[in-house]
Amino acid sequence: MNSFFGLIQGLLQPQEGDFFLLFWAKEILGALLILALFWLLSQLVVLVLDRWVRRVTAFSSTDLDDRVLHRVIPYVTRLFVVFGVYLAIRSLPLNDKLVMISSGVIYVIMVVIVSTLIYHLLGELTKWYVAGQDETVGTVMSRQMVPMAEKIVFLFLVGSALIVILKHFNYDIFSLVTALGIGSLAIGLAAKDTLANMISGFTIMLDRPFRIGDRIQLVGGQTGDVADIGLRSTKIKTLDNQLLIIPNSDLCNTILTNQAFPNSRAKGRINIGVAYDSDVDQVKQLLVATAAEVDDVLSDPPPEVYLVTFGDSALNMALFFWVEEYGELFATTDKVNSLIIKRFGEHSIEIPFPIRTVKMQKGTD
């Protein structure tokens, strides 16, 4: 009982208790002053960025700097406050182990803040680039690449942040990198075909031999419009309204014809034979005039006619003409063919049937 009252009396000694409270009040007040100083400093920097730097960026011709500034300002306050917390904790007379743990936590927070800032800045750069493009098929391709690029950047930043954090805490990252390398090698061997198609899809998106909406012709003769370009396969809508799905690795290693490049104009050709007794100059003039009558045939470049070969029973002529869109070529060819038959009938120009002349000779004894 006496020992209990002695303990209570020891705790209530005014000299030691007042000194203890005064000491910690002074230390905590100093830490709060450091934190407040850095908060005020962050507000001053934000004020300068928001007022003066924003006025400078207003004179630029693009809004990229405004986007970047809008993203940077909130993170300035966070970085200054976190750094102020770090200095405030370091100023307190805490246990070394507690200080080390607090410093490690703050370091992790700062790495996360910086990584997030970089990710958002790259995102703003990508959005600015896509928004500055014209509304063309190429822009559709760029927008398709944005999600994939964002995922790659996100994984890269997460991996880099993890390595930096582990390096700060003196962890051996070599074993981690080795394990990741061996795991990636095993996955690559198990899914080599899928990875080959994914890499080929990424190559197609960067190299852009064709774009969505382009009409392409494969080496096998299949022709269609590109409907979608994915990471694993490319979908082509054929002229008979069927969907052709081709692995990207096959497209990267084959020869194809892009009918929509360098522009959407297409050249048509009509082969026709006329009788040997026809006036060649008259036939040429008539074919050119007939093609020019069709509205979809371009006048520049004008239609052209050539005498190609001397056939067995006809003079083989070739009529060339241009249309504005490759999708109009089939219908325009039909119109020109129908009009040629009509004009040849009006001018008595014969399209001969194949004729073979057989001469019979009487045998001699």
C-alpha positions as CSV (number, residue, x, y, z in Angstrom):
1,M,0.0,0.0,0.0
2,N,2.8,2.4,0.8
3,S,4.5,1.5,-2.4
4,F,1.3,2.4,-4.4
5,F,1.1,5.8,-2.8
6,G,4.8,6.3,-3.4
7,L,4.3,5.6,-7.1
8,I,1.4,8.1,-7.3
9,Q,3.5,10.7,-5.5
10,G,6.4,10.1,-7.9
11,L,4.2,10.6,-11.0
12,L,2.7,13.9,-9.6
13,Q,6.1,15.5,-8.9
14,P,5.7,19.0,-10.5
15,Q,9.3,19.6,-11.5
16,E,9.9,16.4,-13.5
17,G,6.3,16.3,-15.0
18,D,6.4,20.0,-16.1
19,F,9.8,19.6,-17.6
20,F,8.7,16.5,-19.6
21,L,5.5,18.2,-20.9
22,L,7.4,21.4,-21.7
23,F,10.0,19.5,-23.6
24,W,7.5,17.6,-25.8
25,A,5.3,20.7,-26.3
26,K,8.4,22.5,-27.6
27,E,9.4,19.7,-29.9
28,I,5.8,19.2,-31.3
29,L,5.4,22.9,-31.8
30,G,8.7,23.0,-33.8
31,A,7.5,20.1,-35.9
32,L,4.2,21.8,-36.6
33,L,6.0,25.0,-37.5
34,I,8.1,23.1,-40.0
35,L,4.9,21.4,-41.5
36,A,3.1,24.8,-41.6
37,L,6.1,26.4,-43.3
38,F,6.2,23.8,-46.1
39,W,2.4,24.1,-46.5
40,L,2.7,27.8,-46.9
41,L,5.6,27.4,-49.3
42,S,3.6,25.0,-51.4
43,Q,0.7,27.5,-51.5
44,L,3.2,30.2,-52.6
45,V,4.5,27.9,-55.4
46,V,1.0,27.1,-56.5
47,L,0.1,30.7,-56.6
48,V,3.0,31.5,-58.8
49,L,2.2,28.6,-61.1
50,D,-1.4,29.5,-61.2
51,R,-1.1,33.2,-61.9
52,W,2.2,33.9,-63.5
53,V,3.1,30.7,-65.3
54,R,-0.4,30.3,-66.6
55,R,-0.2,33.8,-68.1
56,V,2.9,32.8,-70.0
57,T,1.4,29.6,-71.3
58,A,-1.6,31.5,-72.5
59,F,0.5,32.9,-75.3
60,S,1.4,29.5,-76.7
61,S,-0.5,28.1,-79.8
62,T,-1.4,24.8,-78.1
63,D,-3.1,23.9,-74.9
64,L,-0.6,21.1,-74.0
65,D,1.2,23.4,-71.5
66,D,-2.1,24.3,-69.9
67,R,-3.0,20.6,-69.5
68,V,0.5,19.9,-68.0
69,L,0.2,22.8,-65.6
70,H,-3.3,21.7,-64.6
71,R,-1.9,18.3,-63.7
72,V,1.2,19.5,-62.0
73,I,-0.3,22.0,-59.6
74,P,-2.1,19.5,-57.2
75,Y,1.0,17.3,-57.0
76,V,3.2,20.3,-56.0
77,T,1.2,20.7,-52.8
78,R,1.3,17.0,-52.0
79,L,5.1,16.8,-52.5
80,F,5.8,19.8,-50.3
81,V,3.5,18.6,-47.6
82,V,4.9,15.1,-47.6
83,F,8.5,16.5,-47.5
84,G,7.4,18.8,-44.6
85,V,6.1,15.8,-42.7
86,Y,9.4,14.0,-43.3
87,L,11.4,16.9,-41.9
88,A,9.0,17.3,-39.0
89,I,9.3,13.7,-38.0
90,R,13.1,13.9,-38.3
91,S,13.1,17.0,-35.9
92,L,11.3,15.0,-33.2
93,P,13.5,13.1,-30.6
94,L,12.0,9.7,-31.5
95,N,13.5,6.3,-31.4
96,D,15.8,5.6,-34.3
97,K,13.8,2.6,-35.4
98,L,10.6,4.6,-35.4
99,V,12.2,7.3,-37.4
100,M,13.5,4.8,-39.9
101,I,10.0,3.2,-40.3
102,S,8.4,6.7,-40.8
103,S,11.0,7.7,-43.3
104,G,10.5,4.5,-45.3
105,V,6.7,5.0,-45.4
106,I,7.2,8.7,-46.5
107,Y,9.7,7.6,-49.2
108,V,7.2,5.1,-50.5
109,I,4.5,7.8,-50.6
110,M,6.7,10.2,-52.5
111,V,7.6,7.5,-55.1
112,V,3.9,6.8,-55.6
113,I,3.1,10.5,-56.0
114,V,5.9,11.0,-58.5
115,S,5.0,7.9,-60.5
116,T,1.3,8.9,-60.6
117,L,2.3,12.4,-61.8
118,I,4.4,11.0,-64.6
119,Y,1.5,8.7,-65.6
120,H,-1.0,11.5,-65.7
121,L,1.5,13.8,-67.7
122,L,2.0,11.0,-70.3
123,G,-1.8,10.6,-70.4
124,E,-2.3,14.3,-71.1
125,L,0.3,14.2,-73.8
126,T,-1.5,11.2,-75.5
127,K,-4.9,12.9,-75.2
128,W,-3.5,16.1,-76.7
129,Y,-1.9,14.2,-79.6
130,V,-5.1,12.3,-80.4
131,A,-7.3,15.5,-80.1
132,G,-5.0,17.3,-82.5
133,Q,-5.5,14.8,-85.2
134,D,-8.0,15.3,-88.0
135,E,-11.1,13.0,-88.1
136,T,-9.5,10.5,-90.4
137,V,-9.0,6.8,-90.4
138,G,-5.5,7.3,-89.1
139,T,-7.0,8.9,-86.0
140,V,-9.1,5.8,-85.4
141,M,-5.8,3.8,-85.4
142,S,-4.2,6.2,-83.0
143,R,-7.2,6.0,-80.6
144,Q,-7.0,2.2,-80.8
145,M,-3.4,2.3,-79.7
146,V,-4.0,4.6,-76.7
147,P,-5.4,1.9,-74.3
148,M,-2.6,-0.5,-75.1
149,A,0.1,2.3,-74.7
150,E,-1.5,3.3,-71.4
151,K,-1.3,-0.3,-70.1
152,I,2.3,-0.6,-71.2
153,V,3.3,2.7,-69.5
154,F,1.4,1.8,-66.4
155,L,3.2,-1.6,-66.1
156,F,6.5,0.1,-66.7
157,L,6.0,2.7,-64.1
158,V,4.8,0.2,-61.5
159,G,7.8,-2.0,-62.2
160,S,10.2,1.0,-62.0
161,A,8.6,2.2,-58.7
162,L,8.8,-1.2,-57.2
163,I,12.5,-1.6,-58.1
164,V,13.3,1.9,-56.7
165,I,11.5,1.2,-53.4
166,L,13.2,-2.2,-53.0
167,K,16.5,-0.7,-53.8
168,H,15.9,2.0,-51.1
169,F,15.3,-0.7,-48.5
170,N,18.5,-2.6,-49.6
171,Y,16.6,-5.6,-51.0
172,D,18.4,-7.7,-53.6
173,I,16.5,-6.9,-56.8
174,F,18.8,-9.1,-58.9
175,S,17.1,-12.2,-57.7
176,L,13.7,-10.6,-58.4
177,V,14.7,-9.6,-61.9
178,T,16.1,-13.1,-62.5
179,A,12.9,-14.7,-61.3
180,L,10.8,-12.4,-63.5
181,G,13.1,-13.2,-66.5
182,I,12.8,-17.0,-66.0
183,G,9.0,-16.7,-65.6
184,S,8.7,-14.5,-68.7
185,L,10.8,-17.1,-70.6
186,A,8.6,-19.9,-69.5
187,I,5.4,-18.0,-70.5
188,G,6.9,-17.0,-73.8
189,L,7.7,-20.6,-74.7
190,A,4.3,-21.8,-73.7
191,A,2.4,-19.1,-75.6
192,K,4.9,-18.3,-78.4
193,D,2.2,-18.3,-81.1
194,T,0.0,-15.9,-79.2
195,L,2.9,-13.6,-78.4
196,A,4.0,-13.7,-82.0
197,N,0.5,-12.5,-83.1
198,M,0.5,-9.8,-80.4
199,I,3.9,-8.5,-81.4
200,S,2.8,-8.6,-85.0
201,G,-0.3,-6.7,-84.1
202,F,1.7,-4.1,-82.4
203,T,4.0,-3.9,-85.5
204,I,1.0,-3.4,-87.8
205,M,-0.3,-0.6,-85.6
206,L,3.0,1.2,-85.7
207,D,4.0,0.5,-89.3
208,R,0.4,0.9,-90.6
209,P,0.6,-0.9,-93.9
210,F,-3.2,-0.6,-93.9
211,R,-5.8,1.2,-91.8
212,I,-9.3,0.4,-90.7
213,G,-11.6,1.0,-93.7
214,D,-8.9,0.3,-96.3
215,R,-9.6,-2.2,-99.0
216,I,-6.8,-4.8,-99.3
217,Q,-6.1,-7.7,-101.5
218,L,-4.2,-10.7,-100.2
219,V,-1.8,-12.8,-102.1
220,G,-4.4,-15.6,-102.3
221,G,-6.8,-13.3,-104.1
222,Q,-9.2,-12.5,-101.2
223,T,-10.3,-8.8,-101.3
224,G,-12.1,-6.9,-98.5
225,D,-12.3,-3.9,-96.2
226,V,-10.3,-3.9,-93.0
227,A,-12.9,-4.0,-90.2
228,D,-10.7,-4.2,-87.1
229,I,-7.1,-4.6,-86.1
230,G,-6.6,-6.4,-82.8
231,L,-3.6,-7.6,-80.9
232,R,-4.1,-11.2,-82.0
233,S,-5.9,-11.0,-85.3
234,T,-7.2,-8.7,-88.0
235,K,-10.7,-8.9,-89.3
236,I,-11.5,-8.2,-93.0
237,K,-15.0,-7.8,-94.3
238,T,-15.0,-9.4,-97.8
239,L,-17.0,-8.1,-100.8
240,D,-19.6,-10.8,-100.3
241,N,-20.2,-9.6,-96.7
242,Q,-18.3,-12.4,-94.9
243,L,-15.8,-11.8,-92.1
244,L,-12.3,-13.1,-92.8
245,I,-10.2,-13.4,-89.6
246,I,-6.4,-13.6,-90.2
247,P,-3.7,-14.0,-87.5
248,N,-1.5,-10.9,-87.4
249,S,1.7,-13.0,-87.8
250,D,0.4,-14.2,-91.2
251,L,-0.3,-10.7,-92.3
252,C,3.2,-9.5,-91.3
253,N,4.8,-12.2,-93.4
254,T,2.7,-12.0,-96.6
255,I,2.4,-9.7,-99.6
256,L,-0.8,-7.7,-99.9
257,T,-2.1,-4.8,-102.0
258,N,-3.6,-1.8,-100.3
259,Q,-6.1,-0.3,-102.8
260,A,-6.8,2.7,-100.6
261,F,-3.2,3.9,-100.6
262,P,-1.9,6.4,-101.4
263,N,-5.4,7.6,-102.0
264,S,-8.9,6.1,-102.6
265,R,-8.8,6.5,-106.4
266,A,-9.0,3.3,-108.5
267,K,-8.1,2.5,-112.1
268,G,-10.5,0.4,-114.1
269,R,-9.7,-1.6,-117.2
270,I,-12.0,-3.0,-119.9
271,N,-10.7,-5.4,-122.5
272,I,-12.6,-5.6,-125.7
273,G,-12.0,-7.1,-129.2
274,V,-13.2,-5.5,-132.5
275,A,-13.1,-6.9,-136.0
276,Y,-10.0,-6.7,-138.1
277,D,-11.7,-4.5,-140.7
278,S,-12.6,-1.8,-138.0
279,D,-11.2,1.7,-138.1
280,V,-8.8,1.6,-135.1
281,D,-8.8,5.4,-134.6
282,Q,-12.5,5.6,-134.7
283,V,-12.8,2.8,-132.2
284,K,-10.4,4.6,-129.8
285,Q,-12.3,7.9,-130.1
286,L,-15.6,6.1,-129.5
287,L,-14.4,4.2,-126.5
288,V,-12.9,7.4,-124.9
289,A,-16.1,9.3,-125.6
290,T,-18.3,6.5,-124.2
291,A,-16.3,6.3,-121.0
292,A,-16.5,10.1,-120.6
293,E,-20.3,9.9,-120.8
294,V,-20.5,8.0,-117.5
295,D,-20.7,10.4,-114.5
296,D,-18.5,8.4,-112.2
297,V,-15.6,8.3,-114.6
298,L,-13.1,11.1,-113.8
299,S,-12.1,13.6,-116.5
300,D,-8.6,14.1,-114.9
301,P,-6.8,11.9,-115.6
302,P,-8.9,11.3,-118.8
303,P,-9.8,7.8,-120.1
304,E,-7.2,6.2,-122.4
305,V,-7.5,3.4,-125.1
306,Y,-4.7,1.3,-126.4
307,L,-4.4,-1.4,-129.1
308,V,-2.9,-4.2,-127.0
309,T,-2.5,-7.3,-129.1
310,F,-3.5,-8.9,-132.4
311,G,-5.8,-11.7,-131.5
312,D,-6.8,-14.8,-133.5
313,S,-10.1,-13.3,-134.6
314,A,-10.1,-9.7,-133.2
315,L,-8.0,-6.6,-132.5
316,N,-7.7,-6.6,-128.7
317,M,-8.3,-3.1,-127.3
318,A,-7.9,-1.9,-123.6
319,L,-9.8,1.0,-122.1
320,F,-8.5,2.6,-118.9
321,F,-10.4,5.0,-116.7
322,W,-10.3,6.3,-113.2
323,V,-13.0,6.6,-110.5
324,E,-12.8,8.7,-107.3
325,E,-13.6,5.8,-104.9
326,Y,-12.4,2.2,-105.3
327,G,-15.8,1.1,-104.0
328,E,-17.4,2.6,-107.2
329,L,-15.2,0.7,-109.6
330,F,-17.4,-2.4,-110.1
331,A,-20.6,-0.5,-110.7
332,T,-18.9,2.0,-113.0
333,T,-17.4,-0.8,-115.0
334,D,-20.8,-2.2,-115.5
335,K,-22.2,1.2,-116.7
336,V,-19.3,1.6,-119.2
337,N,-19.7,-1.9,-120.6
338,S,-23.4,-1.4,-121.1
339,L,-22.8,1.9,-122.9
340,I,-20.1,0.4,-125.1
341,I,-22.4,-2.3,-126.4
342,K,-25.0,0.5,-127.2
343,R,-22.5,2.8,-129.0
344,F,-20.9,-0.1,-131.0
345,G,-24.3,-1.0,-132.3
346,E,-25.1,2.6,-133.3
347,H,-21.8,2.8,-135.2
348,S,-21.9,-0.7,-136.7
349,I,-18.7,-1.8,-134.9
350,E,-18.5,-5.5,-134.7
351,I,-17.4,-7.5,-131.7
352,P,-16.4,-10.8,-133.5
353,F,-16.9,-14.2,-132.2
354,P,-13.9,-16.5,-132.2
355,I,-13.5,-17.8,-135.7
356,R,-11.3,-20.6,-136.9
357,T,-10.9,-21.1,-140.6
358,V,-10.3,-24.7,-141.8
359,K,-9.0,-25.3,-145.3
360,M,-9.7,-28.7,-146.7
361,Q,-7.2,-30.0,-149.4
362,K,-7.9,-33.0,-151.5
363,G,-5.3,-35.6,-151.1
364,T,-3.3,-36.7,-154.1
365,D,-2.4,-40.3,-154.9
